[in-house]
Structure formats: C-alpha cells, structure tokens
Amino acid sequence: MKTTSKLIFLIAVSLTLTVAAEAADPWKKIEPYFTPPKVWQGKTGDYRSPLLFADGSKVKTPADWKRRRAEILSEWEGLLGKWPPLITKPEVEILESTRRENFMQHRVRFLWTPNEKTTGYLLIPDGDKPRPGVVTVFYEPETAIGLGTPNRDFAFQLARRGFVALSIGTTEASNASTYALYYPGIEDAKVEPLSMLGCAAANAWHVLASRPEVDSERIGIVGHSFGGKWSMFASCLFDKFACAAWSDPGIVFDIRPSVNYWEPWYLGYHPKPWRPRGVPTDENPARGLYPRLQSAGRDLHELHALMAPRPFLVSGGSEDSARRWEPLNHSIEVNRILGYTNRVAMTNRPDHSPNDESNEVIYSSFEHFLKP
C-alpha cells in the first residue's frame, strides 16, 4: 500500500509540474494566433502577390525570393528616399539613473539622425548574462516606461520580464504637431517621414546592440498606433530586428481616419503649408508620395513580406480587424516557400487601445522568440 501511495503521489506531482510548465510556456499562449480563422484561410484579397517579380515572373525557390526581396527593397527605397548612413558606433550620454523594481532606469541622450539627438530611457534588468532587448516607440518615451496611458507601458513590462528596453519617442515633434522626423529638414525632406522614423529606430537598435548587457541577435521592436506604424516600417526596412509586434497601426492602406498614411508626417510629405488634416477628398486631396503609391497599386503587404522569415505579430484592434489576414496571408506564403511556419500572427480586439490580454500575447511572443 505504501508503494502504491507513493506512486500515486509521484504521478500527481508529475502531472502538476507538467500543467504548471505548460501554463508558463509562452508558446502555449501565442500558438493559436498563428492560424487564421477558417473564413480567412487562403484568402489574399486584391493585393498583388509579393512573390511576383516586376516582370511578372513568379518566385518558386528561396533563391528566387532572395532576388525578389532585394527588388522590393530597392523599389521601396526609391519611393521612400534613401536613409542617411546609420550611426553604428553610438555615443550615449547617461543623464540620470533611477532604481526601479528589478532594473535600473537610465535617462539617455544620443544621435538618432545625423543631425538630431533624442532623449529616451534605457531599462536594464539585474543579471550578468547578455539579455534580449526591445526598442519601444511612441509619441514620447515616458508612456512606455509607465508614466502615461495604461497598457502602453511596453518598456516597463518587458524590463520586469528580463528584457533590456530602450524607450524612444518624438516628444518635440509631437508637441509641435509635426510628429515625425524630417531629413535633412522639414522644409525639404528627402526621406518620407515615416521611413525616417524607421531609420531612427535602426540607430536605436545600434544603441542596444552596443550594450554589454544585450545579445545583439535578440532585439525586437514594438509600438502602438503611431508607434505601431513606426515599429512596422522600422522592422520591415531594417532586417537586424529579430522580431516585431505592431499594435493596431492599420497595416495596409485604408480610408479610415486613424489609418492616415496620407498625412504629411507619414507618407504624404510635401513642403509647407500642409494640406488640412483629414481623409482625402476632391477638395482636399492627398499630396506627395501617397497618391502615387495608390495609383501604382502598391500597398504595405509588400513591406510585411520583407520580414520573412523573421516572426511578427499584429496586435489588432479597431483599425486591424480579422480581415487583415488577407494581406498577412501573402507573408505566410513567402514563409512557406522559405520553409517556415508560425511566423505571422494576429490577435483581434474590438477597441483601438491595447488591453491586458492583447499585451500578454505581445510579451509572450517576445519571450518565445527572443529568450533562449
């Protein structure tokens, strides 16, 4: 009887430990979101396949995709403008340091364009081993460290989980209602502002990569809304980001007030005076690159495809409903040709704002793909 009781006890302990391990496994939390709902499986909408070369021939092999990827990147660089040289050896000034929970918070300043410095926050958890890192982007850097609207504190929450986080934002431009970055200047920008934000995030990647606490092979990026657009362009155009999460940016063009790529601080730049803000109309048409992209039938799913085989998550809300699986299915097909599955995920919520549940999937996604 004693042997039987001991065996039952050991089985019970084993089952308990198994259940606990499965509950703690981040993959268990995110796995369902890599499969489109049945109604959207295989549907690709009216989007031109990124697997078609400019001459109409089709990608059939990974080698073909390498050439097609270079073609897409070259075409979009020609449209968006060429980035200035990246700042690969950043000089980072620590302005202030504060102890918070299990990490140190440093207010830092560094060049994020060749002619402009920014101030952000570097959060470094305790420990000696090189850790994964995440760049967080928003209108200003304070929200992501927990000093703003709830459920947008990505840097704070990830630092608690052992990630080195760098929070950056366009504080001065946001206060001036110009929001983005203009290079070399706002009077005559040579790079579309949203693309220039991507350049700044690439420079922020180098800030993290230069830290001894960070494993440069394991750096991701996340942002919400404006930050979602920013993190999407940064991760698609700069392939050193190992993975990404985009929270409700509007992942493709749409005539919705919040999916406003036509604005001059995104993809509709033109010299001031700027067109009145709002949805384009006959009386107030879009200007700059945006109407040219639409006339040419270009859309952002082409940029999504540049992520392959790097994983990304769309944390969809009111601007990115389940219908967005149509453009995302194109990226799934690119990954299939490369021999990868479970690289494209989407969650959906009714509201634009993130919530605890949607954010938990973001954090679990980073834990699965960036932690060893």
C-alpha positions in Angstrom: 0.0 0.0 0.0 2.8 2.3 0.9 4.4 1.7 -2.5 1.1 2.4 -4.3 0.5 5.6 -2.3 4.0 6.8 -3.1 3.5 6.0 -6.8 0.2 7.9 -6.8 1.8 10.8 -5.1 4.7 10.9 -7.6 2.2 10.8 -10.5 0.2 13.6 -9.0 3.4 15.7 -8.6 4.5 15.0 -12.1 1.1 16.0 -13.6 1.1 19.2 -11.5 4.6 20.1 -12.7 3.6 19.3 -16.3 0.5 21.6 -16.1 2.5 24.3 -14.5 5.2 24.1 -17.2 2.6 24.2 -19.9 0.9 27.3 -18.3 4.3 29.0 -18.1 5.3 28.2 -21.7 4.9 31.3 -23.8 4.3 29.3 -26.9 1.1 27.9 -25.4 -0.2 31.4 -25.0 0.6 32.5 -28.6 0.2 29.4 -30.7 -3.5 29.9 -31.6 -2.8 33.3 -33.1 -0.6 31.9 -35.9 -3.6 30.3 -37.7 -6.1 32.5 -39.5 -9.8 31.8 -38.7 -11.2 29.3 -41.1 -13.1 32.0 -43.0 -9.9 33.9 -43.8 -7.6 30.9 -44.6 -6.0 31.2 -48.0 -7.7 34.4 -48.9 -5.4 37.1 -50.2 -7.7 39.8 -51.4 -6.9 42.1 -54.3 -3.3 42.6 -53.2 -0.6 41.9 -55.8 1.5 39.0 -54.7 4.9 40.0 -53.4 6.1 36.7 -54.9 5.7 38.2 -58.4 8.7 39.9 -59.8 8.3 43.3 -61.5 8.4 41.5 -64.9 5.5 39.2 -63.9 7.6 36.0 -63.3 7.0 34.1 -60.0 9.2 33.2 -57.1 9.4 29.5 -56.8 12.5 28.9 -54.6 14.3 30.5 -51.7 17.0 31.7 -54.1 14.2 33.4 -56.2 12.9 35.1 -53.0 16.3 36.5 -52.2 16.4 38.3 -55.6 12.7 39.3 -55.3 13.3 40.6 -51.7 16.2 42.8 -53.0 13.9 44.0 -55.8 11.1 45.0 -53.3 13.6 46.7 -51.0 15.2 48.7 -53.9 11.8 49.7 -55.3 10.6 51.0 -51.9 13.8 52.8 -51.2 13.4 54.6 -54.5 9.9 55.6 -53.4 10.6 56.5 -49.8 14.0 58.0 -50.2 17.4 56.7 -49.1 18.3 56.7 -45.5 21.5 58.6 -44.4 24.3 56.3 -43.1 23.4 54.6 -39.9 25.2 55.5 -36.7 26.8 52.2 -36.0 29.0 53.4 -33.1 26.7 55.5 -31.0 27.8 57.7 -28.2 25.3 57.5 -25.4 25.1 60.1 -22.6 23.5 59.0 -19.3 21.7 62.0 -17.9 20.0 60.4 -14.8 19.7 56.9 -13.2 16.9 55.6 -11.0 16.4 52.2 -9.3 13.0 50.6 -10.1 11.9 47.1 -9.0 14.3 44.6 -10.6 16.0 47.0 -13.1 17.9 50.3 -13.4 16.3 53.1 -15.4 18.7 55.5 -17.2 17.6 58.6 -19.0 19.9 58.8 -22.0 20.6 61.0 -24.9 22.1 60.0 -28.3 22.1 60.9 -32.0 19.2 59.2 -33.8 19.7 61.0 -37.0 23.0 62.5 -38.3 21.9 66.0 -37.2 19.5 65.4 -34.3 19.7 64.0 -30.8 16.9 62.4 -28.8 16.3 61.7 -25.1 14.9 58.4 -24.1 15.0 55.7 -21.4 17.2 52.7 -21.1 15.9 50.0 -18.7 18.5 47.3 -17.7 17.3 44.4 -15.6 19.5 42.8 -13.0 21.8 40.0 -14.0 25.1 39.3 -15.8 24.3 37.3 -18.9 23.6 39.1 -22.2 19.8 39.5 -22.4 17.3 40.1 -25.2 16.4 43.7 -26.0 13.4 45.6 -27.3 13.1 49.1 -28.7 9.7 50.7 -27.9 8.4 53.7 -29.9 5.7 56.2 -29.3 4.9 59.9 -29.4 7.2 60.4 -26.4 9.3 57.9 -24.3 7.6 58.4 -20.9 4.5 56.4 -21.7 6.4 53.2 -22.5 8.1 53.3 -19.1 4.8 53.5 -17.2 4.3 57.3 -17.0 1.4 57.6 -19.4 -1.8 55.9 -20.6 -2.3 52.4 -19.1 -1.5 49.3 -21.3 1.1 51.2 -23.3 3.9 50.7 -20.8 5.7 48.1 -23.0 9.3 49.0 -21.9 8.4 48.8 -18.2 6.6 45.5 -18.5 9.3 43.9 -20.7 12.1 45.1 -18.3 10.2 43.4 -15.5 10.4 40.2 -17.6 14.2 40.5 -18.1 14.4 42.4 -21.4 16.7 45.4 -21.8 14.3 48.0 -23.1 15.0 51.3 -24.9 12.1 53.7 -25.0 12.2 56.5 -27.6 9.6 59.0 -28.9 9.2 62.1 -30.9 8.5 64.5 -28.0 9.4 67.8 -29.6 7.8 67.0 -33.0 4.6 65.7 -31.3 4.4 68.9 -29.2 4.7 70.8 -32.5 2.1 68.6 -34.2 4.7 67.6 -36.8 5.1 64.1 -35.1 7.7 62.5 -37.3 11.3 63.1 -38.4 12.3 65.2 -41.5 15.7 64.8 -43.1 17.6 66.9 -43.7 14.9 69.4 -42.6 11.2 69.9 -42.6 11.4 72.5 -45.4 12.7 70.0 -47.9 12.7 66.4 -46.6 14.4 63.9 -48.8 13.1 60.8 -47.0 9.4 60.2 -46.3 8.9 61.0 -42.6 7.6 57.5 -41.6 10.6 55.9 -43.3 12.9 58.3 -41.4 11.4 57.2 -38.2 12.4 53.7 -39.2 16.0 55.0 -39.7 16.0 56.5 -36.2 14.8 53.1 -34.8 17.6 51.4 -36.6 20.0 53.7 -34.9 18.3 52.9 -31.6 19.0 49.2 -32.4 22.7 50.0 -32.6 22.4 51.7 -29.1 21.0 48.5 -27.7 23.4 46.3 -29.7 26.4 48.2 -28.3 25.5 47.4 -24.7 27.3 44.5 -23.0 24.1 43.5 -21.3 22.4 42.8 -24.7 22.6 40.0 -27.1 22.5 41.8 -30.5 21.0 38.7 -32.2 17.9 39.0 -30.0 16.5 42.6 -30.3 12.8 43.2 -31.2 10.7 46.3 -31.6 7.1 47.2 -30.5 4.8 50.2 -30.7 1.1 51.1 -30.6 -0.9 53.2 -33.1 1.5 55.9 -34.3 4.2 53.6 -32.7 2.7 50.7 -34.5 3.3 52.3 -37.9 6.8 53.3 -36.7 7.7 49.8 -35.5 6.3 48.2 -38.7 8.4 50.4 -41.0 11.5 50.0 -38.8 11.3 46.2 -38.6 10.4 45.7 -42.3 13.1 48.1 -43.6 15.9 47.1 -41.1 16.4 43.4 -41.0 18.5 43.3 -37.8 15.3 43.4 -35.7 14.8 39.8 -34.9 11.1 40.1 -34.4 8.4 42.7 -34.0 4.9 43.5 -32.7 2.7 46.1 -34.3 -0.3 47.2 -32.2 -3.2 48.4 -34.3 -1.4 50.7 -36.8 -3.5 49.9 -39.8 -1.2 47.5 -41.5 -2.3 48.4 -45.1 -3.8 51.5 -46.7 -7.4 52.2 -45.8 -9.7 55.2 -45.9 -10.1 55.4 -42.1 -9.2 58.5 -40.1 -6.7 56.5 -38.0 -5.1 54.7 -40.9 -3.9 58.0 -42.2 -0.8 57.3 -44.2 -1.7 60.2 -46.5 -0.8 62.8 -43.8 2.5 64.7 -44.4 4.1 63.3 -41.4 3.7 59.7 -42.7 3.8 59.1 -46.5 2.2 62.2 -47.8 5.0 64.7 -47.2 5.1 67.9 -49.1 6.6 71.3 -48.3 4.6 73.6 -46.0 1.9 74.9 -46.0 0.5 71.4 -45.4 -2.9 70.3 -46.6 -5.6 70.5 -44.0 -5.7 67.3 -41.8 -8.2 64.6 -42.6 -9.4 62.0 -45.1 -8.6 63.0 -48.7 -11.4 64.5 -50.7 -11.7 66.2 -54.1 -11.5 69.5 -52.3 -8.6 68.4 -50.1 -6.7 65.7 -52.0 -3.7 63.8 -50.7 -0.3 65.0 -51.9 3.2 63.7 -52.2 4.0 60.0 -52.4 0.8 58.6 -51.0 -1.4 59.2 -54.1 1.4 57.9 -56.3 1.5 54.7 -54.3 -2.2 54.2 -54.7 -2.2 54.9 -58.4 0.5 52.3 -58.8 -1.4 49.7 -56.9 1.3 49.5 -54.2 0.5 48.5 -50.6 2.2 47.8 -47.3 1.9 44.0 -47.6 5.0 44.2 -49.8 6.9 45.6 -46.8 5.4 42.9 -44.5 7.0 40.3 -46.8 10.4 41.7 -46.1 10.1 40.4 -42.5 10.3 36.7 -43.7 11.4 34.5 -42.1 11.6 36.8 -39.0 8.4 36.5 -36.9 5.9 39.3 -36.4 2.7 39.8 -34.5 -0.2 42.2 -35.4 -1.9 43.1 -32.2 -5.1 44.2 -34.0 -7.8 46.4 -32.7 -10.4 48.7 -34.3 -8.1 49.5 -37.2 -6.8 46.0 -37.9 -9.7 43.5 -37.8 -9.6 39.8 -38.8 -10.0 40.8 -42.4 -6.3 41.9 -42.3 -5.5 38.2 -42.7 -5.9 38.8 -46.5 -2.6 40.8 -46.7 -1.0 38.7 -44.0 -1.6 35.5 -45.9 0.8 36.8 -48.5 3.6 36.8 -45.9 2.6 33.3 -44.8 3.1 32.2 -48.4 6.5 33.8 -48.5 7.5 32.0 -45.4 6.1 28.7 -46.8 8.5 29.0 -49.7 11.4 29.6 -47.3 10.4 26.5 -45.3 9.0 28.3 -42.2 5.7 28.1 -40.4 4.4 30.1 -37.4 6.0 33.3 -38.4 2.9 35.5 -38.9 0.4 36.1 -36.1 -2.6 38.3 -35.3 -4.8 38.9 -32.3 -8.0 40.9 -32.5 -9.9 43.1 -30.0 -12.8 45.5 -30.6 -11.1 48.6 -29.3 -8.1 50.6 -30.6 -6.5 50.7 -27.2 -4.4 47.7 -26.1 -5.6 45.7 -23.1 -4.1 43.2 -20.6 -5.0 40.2 -22.8 -3.6 41.6 -26.0 -0.4 42.8 -24.3 0.2 39.4 -22.7 0.3 37.9 -26.2 2.9 40.6 -27.2 5.1 39.9 -24.2 4.8 36.1 -24.6 5.7 36.4 -28.3 8.9 38.2 -27.4 9.6 35.7 -24.7 9.2 32.8 -27.1 11.2 34.2 -30.0 13.9 36.2 -28.1 14.6 34.2 -25.0 16.7 31.1 -25.3 
